[in-house]
Amino acid sequence: METDPVPRGRQPAGAIPVVAGGLVMLWLGVAVAAQEMTAPRQALVLPLQPPAGGEPAPVFPGELRKGSQEFTFLVGYGEQVEALGGSQEDREFLFFTPRWGIVLTNPVGESFWRGGLEFVTEPSAIITAGTPRILSGGIAALLKYNFYTGTRLMPFLEGGAGLMVSTDRMAGMGSSFNFTPQGGGGFHYFLSREWAFTAAYRFWHASNAGTAQPNRGVNVNAVFVGVAYFLP
């Protein structure tokens, strides 16, 4: 039976605030840089003409324009799975994830591919249930493609990677500092022009890219729900 050659232990008390502060500064820097790269913000537009006879226009936003912003808070639950050679330890994960996004393109494509590309950044707090209970903090950057359906429903696909630091090492992991590639999809369902209910699935991986041994990695199937606010 394979054993963990590195004794598991707590991170030095001073290391966690330093790394967490660095992650926050990185997140702020990425957010400012992405905003500077985009054109001045433009208003959301409706893809449909207002109905004849003086009826009210649709309340969903339709198509997002370049420079539109997304502010979302997601809560997620995930279970560890034995996939792609990952660690076989049975653990559950809770994710608390605010996210900020900025639309990078005006609408592109036709038919069901019509949509827009968005840059998203997510700082996250993660609780790993079990013994010991492990707390993690991280940040990820993702690209997200929104599909414009002309209805209240806006599906999306997204993928990216991030960094994570934890208070302890999980079984099969030689380091408490790990990389977190991830990807999945979901949808926004608009309750008004600005507010939307959001649900998503994500395959989430954590490993140290061979910087420490062992490095079996952790794979998680996670589902998220939350509320999004879109700013024109």
Secondary structure, 3 states (H helix, E strand, C coil): CCCCCCCCCCCCCCHHHHHHHHHHHHHHHHHHHHHHHCCCCCCCECCCCCCHHHCCCCCCCCECCCCCEEEEEEEEEEEECCCCCCCCCCCEEEEEEEEEEEECCCCECCHHHCEEEEEEEEEEEEEECCCCCEEEEEEEEEEEEEECCCCCEEEEEEEEEEEEEECCCCCCECCCEEECCEEEEEEEEECCCCEEEEEEEEEEEEECCCCCCCECCEEEEEEEEEEEEEEC
